[in-house]
Amino acid sequence: MTVTAFKDGLGSVFAAHGKAFPGKEMIAAVWRRVEPLPDSFMAWAAVRLEDYEKLPSNLGRELAVVLWPQWRAEQPARPGREGCAACGGRGFWLARRKGDEGPGGRGVALCPDCSDARCWPGGRRPPGRGELERAGFTLEG
């Protein structure tokens, strides 16, 4: 998520509830929870949070644990971050091992630049385009 999308979303939420924009400490805590998420999620979440009767006491948790799964359920075809230079916003590449044309030679590789970090296998950053190509894969997308 871009800082601009994050601050715009939070600003509209706090304004709708008649509250001042939060301090740096709270901003940092919420940012750590939502930074890997796409800009469009923040715009979507802001609209929902504006409709809440009162702001949740743990805004970062509300965004990352409650609203993020709802957004994902409504947006299944948008796993990545819009405008990602590495994968074009898909969140993944279609990968094929060079020389293996059979069905077992195909797979999906998560984009380390914009895919949801909670989906990374074992919590480890997935290999990037260059690493996959050096390992003998061709990538589409």
C-alpha positions as CSV (number, residue, x, y, z in Angstrom):
1,M,0.0,0.0,0.0
2,T,1.2,3.5,-0.7
3,V,1.6,6.0,2.2
4,T,-0.8,8.4,0.3
5,A,-3.6,5.8,0.0
6,F,-3.1,4.9,3.7
7,K,-3.2,8.4,5.0
8,D,-6.1,9.4,2.7
9,G,-8.1,6.4,3.9
10,L,-7.3,7.1,7.6
11,G,-8.0,10.8,7.2
12,S,-11.5,10.2,5.8
13,V,-12.3,7.7,8.6
14,F,-11.2,10.0,11.4
15,A,-13.0,12.9,9.8
16,A,-16.2,10.9,9.5
17,H,-16.0,10.2,13.2
18,G,-15.2,13.8,14.1
19,K,-11.8,12.9,15.4
20,A,-8.4,14.4,14.9
21,F,-5.9,12.6,12.7
22,P,-4.0,10.2,15.1
23,G,-0.4,10.6,16.2
24,K,2.7,9.1,14.8
25,E,2.8,6.1,17.2
26,M,-0.7,5.0,16.3
27,I,-0.1,5.6,12.6
28,A,3.1,3.4,12.7
29,A,1.2,0.6,14.5
30,V,-1.6,0.5,12.0
31,W,0.8,0.9,9.1
32,R,2.8,-2.2,10.1
33,R,-0.4,-4.2,9.8
34,V,-1.6,-2.9,6.4
35,E,1.5,-1.9,4.4
36,P,1.6,-5.1,2.3
37,L,-2.1,-4.7,1.3
38,P,-3.2,-3.0,-1.9
39,D,-4.3,0.6,-2.2
40,S,-7.8,-0.4,-3.3
41,F,-8.3,-2.3,0.0
42,M,-7.7,0.9,2.0
43,A,-10.3,2.9,0.0
44,W,-12.8,0.0,0.4
45,A,-12.1,-0.4,4.1
46,A,-12.3,3.4,4.8
47,V,-15.9,3.4,3.4
48,R,-16.8,0.6,5.8
49,L,-15.1,2.1,8.8
50,E,-16.8,5.4,8.2
51,D,-20.1,3.5,8.7
52,Y,-19.1,2.0,12.0
53,E,-21.0,3.5,15.0
54,K,-17.6,4.0,16.7
55,L,-14.0,3.4,15.8
56,P,-12.6,0.1,16.9
57,S,-10.0,0.3,19.7
58,N,-7.5,-1.7,17.7
59,L,-7.7,-0.2,14.2
60,G,-4.8,-2.2,12.8
61,R,-6.4,-5.5,13.9
62,E,-9.8,-4.4,12.5
63,L,-8.2,-3.7,9.1
64,A,-5.9,-6.7,8.9
65,V,-7.9,-9.4,10.6
66,V,-11.6,-8.4,10.1
67,L,-11.8,-6.3,7.0
68,W,-9.0,-7.8,4.9
69,P,-10.5,-11.3,4.7
70,Q,-13.9,-9.7,3.7
71,W,-12.2,-7.7,0.9
72,R,-10.3,-10.8,-0.3
73,A,-13.6,-12.7,-0.5
74,E,-15.1,-9.9,-2.6
75,Q,-12.0,-9.5,-4.8
76,P,-10.7,-13.0,-5.5
77,A,-9.0,-12.0,-8.7
78,R,-6.9,-9.2,-7.2
79,P,-4.2,-10.8,-5.1
80,G,-1.4,-8.2,-5.7
81,R,-0.8,-4.5,-5.5
82,E,-2.0,-2.3,-8.3
83,G,0.9,-0.9,-10.4
84,C,3.5,-3.4,-9.1
85,A,6.4,-3.1,-11.6
86,A,7.5,-6.7,-11.0
87,C,4.2,-8.6,-11.8
88,G,1.8,-6.0,-13.1
89,G,-0.4,-6.3,-10.0
90,R,-1.3,-9.9,-10.3
91,G,0.6,-10.9,-7.2
92,F,2.1,-13.9,-8.9
93,W,3.7,-15.3,-12.1
94,L,2.9,-18.4,-14.1
95,A,6.2,-20.4,-14.0
96,R,7.4,-23.2,-16.2
97,R,10.6,-25.1,-15.7
98,K,12.7,-24.7,-18.9
99,G,12.6,-27.9,-21.0
100,D,9.6,-29.4,-19.1
101,E,6.6,-29.0,-21.3
102,G,4.4,-31.5,-19.4
103,P,1.7,-30.5,-16.9
104,G,4.1,-31.2,-14.0
105,G,6.5,-28.4,-15.2
106,R,4.0,-25.6,-14.6
107,G,3.3,-23.7,-11.4
108,V,2.6,-20.4,-9.8
109,A,5.3,-18.2,-8.1
110,L,4.2,-15.5,-5.7
111,C,5.5,-12.0,-6.4
112,P,7.8,-11.0,-3.5
113,D,7.2,-7.3,-4.1
114,C,3.4,-7.2,-3.7
115,S,1.9,-10.6,-2.7
116,D,0.3,-10.9,0.7
117,A,3.2,-11.7,3.1
118,R,0.8,-13.9,5.1
119,C,0.6,-16.3,2.1
120,W,4.4,-16.8,1.9
121,P,5.3,-20.4,2.4
122,G,6.8,-20.8,5.9
123,G,6.7,-17.0,6.3
124,R,9.8,-16.7,4.0
125,R,10.0,-14.2,1.2
126,P,9.4,-16.0,-2.1
127,P,12.1,-15.8,-4.8
128,G,12.0,-12.9,-7.2
129,R,11.9,-13.0,-11.0
130,G,15.7,-13.0,-11.3
131,E,16.1,-15.8,-8.8
132,L,13.5,-18.0,-10.5
133,E,15.0,-17.4,-13.9
134,R,18.5,-18.4,-12.6
135,A,16.9,-21.5,-11.1
136,G,15.7,-22.5,-14.6
137,F,12.2,-21.2,-14.8
138,T,10.6,-19.1,-17.5
139,L,7.9,-16.7,-16.3
140,E,4.7,-15.4,-17.9
141,G,3.1,-12.2,-16.7
